[in-house]
Amino acid sequence: MRFLITLVWTLCCVGVGIAMATVDVSGKTPWQHAQKLWKSEGEKKLGEASELVDDVKKKVTTTVKDVKDKPLDRHSADERDALDKLIANRQHDPK
């Protein structure tokens, strides 16, 4: 039974692929429309992704050059604010 279900799904996927490659919608195939959309919007998204990758690489590859050097602060502003609040609360509590 699983073989039949797999066969039906495979045939459906192949049929959709053939339809995307051959059926004309507004003078172009759906595959051509998708390629055009990818080229216009995809390049913008790839530019944003490459900036993100560069930022991550910079954070991962930074090392402490000397034992005396302090490590770089990699916390966001929100995290620093939350930490400051915790420290302030601890200083006010006479425990």
SEVO-201687 format. One line per field, with one value per residue: residue number from 1; residue in three letters; chain; z negated, x negated, y of N, C-alpha, C, CB in turn. Coordinates in Angstrom, 3 decimals, decimal comma, always signed. Atoms other than C-alpha are relative to their C-alpha. Glycine has a CB too. Layout:
BEGIN
pos = (NUM  ...)
code = (ALA  ...)
unit = (A  ...)
n_w = (Z  ...)
n_u = (X  ...)
n_v = (Y  ...)
ca_w = (Z  ...)
ca_u = (X  ...)
ca_v = (Y  ...)
c_w = (Z  ...)
c_u = (X  ...)
c_v = (Y  ...)
cb_w = (Z  ...)
cb_u = (X  ...)
cb_v = (Y  ...)
//
This chain:
BEGIN
pos = (1  2  3  4  5  6  7  8  9  10  11  12  13  14  15  16  17  18  19  20  21  22  23  24  25  26  27  28  29  30  31  32  33  34  35  36  37  38  39  40  41  42  43  44  45  46  47  48  49  50  51  52  53  54  55  56  57  58  59  60  61  62  63  64  65  66  67  68  69  70  71  72  73  74  75  76  77  78  79  80  81  82  83  84  85  86  87  88  89  90  91  92  93  94  95)
code = (MET  ARG  PHE  LEU  ILE  THR  LEU  VAL  TRP  THR  LEU  CYS  CYS  VAL  GLY  VAL  GLY  ILE  ALA  MET  ALA  THR  VAL  ASP  VAL  SER  GLY  LYS  THR  PRO  TRP  GLN  HIS  ALA  GLN  LYS  LEU  TRP  LYS  SER  GLU  GLY  GLU  LYS  LYS  LEU  GLY  GLU  ALA  SER  GLU  LEU  VAL  ASP  ASP  VAL  LYS  LYS  LYS  VAL  THR  THR  THR  VAL  LYS  ASP  VAL  LYS  ASP  LYS  PRO  LEU  ASP  ARG  HIS  SER  ALA  ASP  GLU  ARG  ASP  ALA  LEU  ASP  LYS  LEU  ILE  ALA  ASN  ARG  GLN  HIS  ASP  PRO  LYS)
unit = (A  A  A  A  A  A  A  A  A  A  A  A  A  A  A  A  A  A  A  A  A  A  A  A  A  A  A  A  A  A  A  A  A  A  A  A  A  A  A  A  A  A  A  A  A  A  A  A  A  A  A  A  A  A  A  A  A  A  A  A  A  A  A  A  A  A  A  A  A  A  A  A  A  A  A  A  A  A  A  A  A  A  A  A  A  A  A  A  A  A  A  A  A  A  A)
n_w = (+0,000  +0,030  -1,324  -0,852  +0,423  -0,486  -1,452  -0,324  +0,300  -0,983  -1,257  +0,159  -0,031  -1,373  -0,771  +0,320  -0,631  -1,445  -0,208  +0,219  -1,094  -1,325  -0,081  -0,109  +0,815  -0,409  -0,971  +0,538  +0,852  +1,420  +0,345  -0,428  +0,958  +1,262  -0,219  -0,043  +1,369  +0,768  -0,384  +0,492  +1,459  +0,583  +0,141  +1,190  +1,173  +0,096  +0,521  +1,439  +0,584  +0,002  +1,113  +1,212  +0,033  +0,341  +1,420  +0,775  -0,157  +0,802  +1,407  +0,264  -0,206  +0,909  +1,092  +0,955  -0,428  +1,150  +1,186  +0,732  -0,685  +0,376  -1,156  -0,567  +0,486  -1,111  +0,457  -0,577  +0,937  +0,889  +0,976  +0,948  +0,870  +0,935  +0,945  +0,882  +0,944  +0,980  +0,889  +0,835  +0,997  +0,933  +0,844  +0,924  +0,973  +1,014  +0,304)
n_u = (-0,822  +0,893  +0,578  -0,989  -0,084  +1,225  -0,105  -0,980  +0,621  +1,056  -0,650  -0,544  +1,123  +0,491  -1,028  +0,096  +1,232  -0,228  -0,926  +0,728  +0,939  -0,624  -1,245  +0,215  -0,813  +0,352  +1,080  +1,185  -0,305  +0,174  +1,420  +0,614  -0,459  +0,724  +1,384  +0,013  -0,228  +1,205  +1,069  -0,273  -0,088  +0,997  +1,283  -0,107  +0,065  +1,353  +0,846  -0,225  +0,554  +1,466  +0,377  -0,177  +1,082  +1,233  -0,068  +0,216  +1,407  +0,807  -0,166  +0,566  +1,446  +0,735  +0,623  +0,745  +1,391  +0,882  -0,758  -0,318  -1,087  -1,345  -0,754  -0,915  -1,370  -0,856  -1,379  -0,807  -0,330  -1,056  +0,608  +0,770  -0,958  -0,540  +1,066  +0,132  -1,127  +0,268  +1,084  -0,548  -0,864  +0,847  +0,698  -0,965  -0,404  +1,061  +0,205)
n_v = (-1,188  -1,161  -0,140  -0,668  -1,397  -0,634  -0,073  -1,049  -1,294  -0,220  -0,366  -1,354  -0,952  -0,047  -0,709  -1,425  -0,475  -0,102  -1,111  -1,258  -0,215  -0,046  -0,766  -1,441  -0,895  -1,364  +0,031  +0,676  +1,143  -0,318  +0,095  -1,253  -1,011  +0,214  -0,434  -1,464  -0,448  +0,314  -0,922  -1,350  -0,018  +0,884  -0,689  -0,849  +0,874  +0,537  -1,059  -0,045  +1,220  -0,059  -0,872  +0,793  +0,984  -0,723  -0,353  +1,226  +0,385  -0,918  +0,359  +1,323  +0,041  -0,871  +0,748  -0,803  +0,079  +0,157  +0,403  -1,222  -0,693  +0,414  +0,471  -0,979  +0,046  +0,407  -0,013  -1,069  -1,073  +0,500  +0,906  -0,814  -0,680  +0,988  +0,308  -1,159  +0,023  +1,054  -0,462  -1,054  +0,629  +0,734  -0,966  -0,578  +1,013  +0,164  +1,422)
ca_w = (+0,000  -0,817  +2,569  +4,277  +2,214  +3,057  +6,724  +6,794  +5,105  +7,463  +10,486  +9,112  +8,593  +12,073  +13,520  +11,707  +12,931  +16,521  +16,204  +14,816  +17,755  +20,556  +19,689  +20,807  +18,314  +19,677  +22,441  +20,163  +18,294  +14,503  +14,321  +16,279  +14,001  +10,959  +12,438  +13,128  +9,592  +8,159  +10,125  +9,026  +5,378  +4,791  +5,359  +2,685  +0,221  +1,061  +0,369  -3,081  -3,708  -2,721  -5,222  -7,904  -6,993  -7,146  -10,582  -11,871  -10,427  -12,138  -15,485  -15,160  -13,977  -16,553  -19,146  -22,213  -21,114  -24,573  -27,886  -29,350  -26,732  -27,698  -25,458  -23,154  -24,378  -22,137  -23,968  -22,543  -24,128  -25,534  -27,194  -28,734  -30,062  -31,622  -33,230  -34,594  -36,162  -37,803  -39,189  -40,467  -42,220  -43,811  -45,115  -46,726  -48,449  -51,787  -51,548)
ca_u = (+0,000  -2,835  -4,331  -1,113  -0,919  -4,545  -3,903  -0,828  -2,706  -5,637  -3,351  -1,651  -4,998  -6,174  -2,885  -3,183  -6,766  -5,754  -2,876  -5,191  -7,526  -4,950  -1,714  -1,618  -0,356  -0,373  -2,782  -5,327  -5,498  -5,159  -8,817  -9,835  -7,680  -9,376  -12,841  -12,011  -10,697  -13,787  -16,130  -14,353  -13,603  -16,162  -19,154  -17,900  -17,445  -20,855  -22,450  -20,849  -21,910  -25,512  -25,652  -24,337  -26,914  -29,723  -28,547  -28,454  -31,898  -33,281  -31,835  -33,039  -36,559  -37,386  -39,781  -41,494  -45,036  -46,526  -45,454  -45,501  -43,014  -39,387  -37,040  -34,797  -31,315  -28,858  -25,630  -22,793  -21,618  -18,512  -20,624  -22,903  -19,891  -18,442  -21,792  -22,085  -18,623  -19,592  -22,773  -20,900  -18,328  -21,053  -22,865  -19,662  -18,838  -20,733  -21,078)
ca_v = (+0,000  +2,395  +1,696  +2,768  +5,971  +6,760  +6,039  +8,319  +11,178  +10,740  +10,869  +13,983  +15,722  +14,794  +16,033  +19,363  +19,696  +19,031  +21,493  +24,187  +23,693  +23,595  +25,447  +29,094  +31,673  +35,228  +34,233  +32,558  +29,296  +29,321  +28,297  +31,411  +33,573  +32,012  +32,626  +36,267  +36,716  +35,017  +37,262  +40,440  +39,614  +36,885  +39,130  +41,531  +38,685  +37,244  +40,621  +40,688  +37,095  +37,792  +40,678  +38,332  +35,681  +38,269  +39,396  +35,819  +35,078  +38,168  +37,090  +33,507  +34,268  +36,943  +35,564  +36,870  +37,730  +37,809  +36,329  +39,843  +41,094  +41,031  +39,061  +41,047  +41,916  +40,106  +40,876  +42,915  +46,143  +44,425  +41,748  +44,386  +46,315  +43,163  +42,374  +45,913  +45,581  +42,295  +43,811  +46,863  +44,665  +42,566  +45,662  +46,960  +43,649  +43,348  +39,552)
c_w = (+0,000  +1,363  +0,933  -0,354  +0,500  +1,511  +0,419  -0,247  +1,004  +1,337  -0,074  +0,089  +1,405  +0,878  -0,245  +0,633  +1,497  +0,296  -0,178  +1,167  +1,345  +0,107  +0,053  -0,879  +0,313  +0,920  -0,479  -0,830  -1,464  -0,446  +0,389  -0,908  -1,317  +0,135  +0,001  -1,407  -0,851  +0,310  -0,546  -1,527  -0,661  -0,209  -1,215  -1,266  -0,171  -0,522  -1,510  -0,679  -0,041  -1,101  -1,321  -0,143  -0,373  -1,475  -0,875  +0,100  -0,861  -1,475  -0,330  +0,073  -0,920  -1,159  -0,933  +0,336  -1,160  -1,195  -0,784  +0,643  -0,479  +1,243  +0,475  -0,556  +1,182  -0,385  +0,641  -1,083  -0,988  -1,076  -1,042  -0,965  -1,045  -1,061  -0,979  -1,032  -1,074  -0,986  -0,935  -1,094  -1,049  -0,940  -1,021  -1,066  -0,994  -0,355  -0,236)
c_u = (-0,871  -0,637  +0,953  +0,120  -1,222  +0,045  +0,962  -0,595  -1,097  +0,584  +0,591  -1,108  -0,564  +0,980  -0,034  -1,253  +0,146  +0,927  -0,710  -0,922  +0,687  +1,222  -0,317  +0,989  -0,490  -1,221  -1,278  +0,447  -0,142  -1,457  -0,723  +0,424  -0,768  -1,450  -0,108  +0,178  -1,245  -1,116  +0,249  -0,020  -1,107  -1,332  +0,010  -0,148  -1,403  -0,962  +0,138  -0,625  -1,518  -0,497  +0,102  -1,132  -1,318  -0,033  -0,274  -1,454  -0,894  +0,087  -0,685  -1,520  -0,777  -0,524  -0,687  -1,471  -0,939  +0,866  +0,436  +1,154  +1,340  +0,719  +0,971  +1,401  +0,915  +1,467  +0,741  +0,315  +1,084  -0,569  -0,796  +0,919  +0,580  -1,041  -0,216  +1,119  -0,217  -1,070  +0,508  +0,896  -0,830  -0,713  +0,941  +0,462  -1,116  -0,263  -1,410)
c_v = (+1,259  +0,236  +0,732  +1,485  +0,758  +0,182  +1,120  +1,376  +0,340  +0,431  +1,407  +1,040  +0,133  +0,765  +1,497  +0,591  +0,183  +1,173  +1,338  +0,319  +0,224  +0,903  +1,492  +0,756  +1,411  +0,010  -0,663  -1,194  +0,418  -0,054  +1,286  +1,156  -0,118  +0,446  +1,517  +0,569  -0,239  +0,990  +1,398  +0,059  -0,804  +0,676  +0,918  -0,842  -0,571  +1,049  +0,116  -1,211  +0,063  +0,933  -0,751  -1,017  +0,679  +0,359  -1,214  -0,445  +0,880  -0,365  -1,314  +0,025  +0,934  -0,826  +0,976  -0,166  -0,280  -0,380  +1,231  +0,765  -0,538  -0,526  +1,080  -0,188  -0,293  -0,010  +1,163  +1,032  -0,449  -0,921  +0,774  +0,733  -0,951  -0,356  +1,156  +0,047  -1,059  +0,432  +1,080  -0,568  -0,721  +0,962  +0,616  -0,990  -0,218  -1,461  -0,205)
cb_w = (-1,205  -1,063  +0,572  -0,135  -1,543  -0,393  +0,569  -0,831  -1,418  +0,174  +0,346  -1,343  -0,966  +0,552  -0,340  -1,532  -0,280  +0,560  -0,967  -1,297  +0,102  +0,400  -1,207  +1,463  -1,556  -1,233  +0,419  -0,857  +0,328  -0,841  +0,697  +1,457  -0,252  -0,420  +1,319  +0,941  -0,612  +0,295  +1,517  +0,521  -0,441  +0,860  +1,266  -0,013  +0,121  +1,357  +0,662  -0,307  +0,790  +1,373  -0,031  +0,017  +1,367  +0,849  -0,341  +0,489  +1,478  +0,218  -0,350  +0,992  +1,420  -0,509  +0,539  -1,485  +0,686  -0,281  -0,895  -0,084  +1,530  -0,646  -0,342  +1,522  -0,705  +0,496  -1,536  +0,624  +0,766  +0,809  +0,704  +0,748  +0,831  +0,753  +0,750  +0,818  +0,743  +0,701  +0,820  +0,849  +0,668  +0,758  +0,853  +0,763  +0,695  -1,264  +1,099)
cb_u = (+0,937  -1,089  -0,354  +1,372  +0,115  -1,227  +0,469  +1,289  -0,576  -0,842  +1,095  +0,741  -1,111  -0,221  +1,374  -0,013  -1,126  +0,599  +1,188  -0,812  -0,931  +0,388  +0,924  +0,130  -0,107  -0,269  -0,305  -0,867  -0,933  +0,817  -0,653  +0,372  +1,519  +0,061  -0,535  +1,109  +1,216  -0,467  -0,136  +1,352  +1,340  -0,183  -0,322  +1,352  +1,025  -0,469  +0,342  +1,500  +0,454  -0,526  +0,889  +1,364  -0,130  -0,133  +1,371  +0,937  -0,428  +0,453  +1,474  +0,551  -0,310  +0,891  -1,011  +0,309  -0,406  -0,824  -0,841  -1,226  -0,129  +0,791  +0,760  +0,017  +0,397  -0,405  +0,068  +1,311  +0,465  +1,071  -0,905  -0,881  +1,126  +0,452  -1,300  -0,008  +1,325  -0,426  -1,198  +0,776  +0,975  -1,020  -0,634  +1,192  +0,369  +0,369  +0,485)
cb_v = (-0,006  -0,189  -1,364  -0,686  +0,107  -0,830  -1,353  -0,176  -0,003  -1,266  -1,013  +0,133  -0,440  -1,422  -0,538  +0,221  -0,958  -1,317  -0,102  -0,070  -1,173  -1,366  -0,318  +0,458  -0,338  +0,871  +1,365  +0,975  -1,205  -0,950  -1,216  +0,305  -0,143  -1,486  -0,561  +0,530  -0,723  -1,431  +0,053  +0,486  -0,531  -1,199  +0,802  +0,756  -1,141  -0,515  +1,325  +0,066  -1,230  +0,470  +1,257  -0,715  -0,717  +1,270  +0,597  -1,126  +0,093  +1,453  -0,087  -1,023  +0,339  +1,161  -1,052  -0,420  +1,281  +1,311  -0,940  +0,891  -0,154  +1,182  -1,297  -0,102  +1,334  -1,368  +0,092  -0,566  +1,254  -0,743  -1,017  +1,006  +0,613  -1,270  -0,312  +1,288  -0,266  -1,289  +0,533  +0,994  -0,978  -0,861  +1,094  +0,514  -1,324  +0,761  -0,918)
//
